[in-house]
């Protein structure tokens, strides 16, 4: 397997790691473990940034080569519905993440918490659907 061929698997692993870190971060803040929450969320941000780098690198290296979805019927509708929502929210989530993290780093707790109520579930959804898109394209069909 070439480096380029391995990038989708690497990206799925990075998205899966982001899901685990986001889950741990959420659990930590619910238990009032703020330092652990901070470590988890900054780690999720770093993992997501690495994912974005490798995702763009993969697109540059394959130069427009499209991996078609091989499923049919209901699976095709499920896949494309998920893919469209994933793409739209992946674009929208970036400024939300930056704003939420910036507010936390500046110590603006109430504003951070208000933004996080929107950012967390969207970031979580984008990370989970990123893994699912990988499985739909490369593993299940």
Helices and strands as residue ranges (DSSP letters): H 3-30, H 34-62, H 73-105, H 109-135, I 136-140
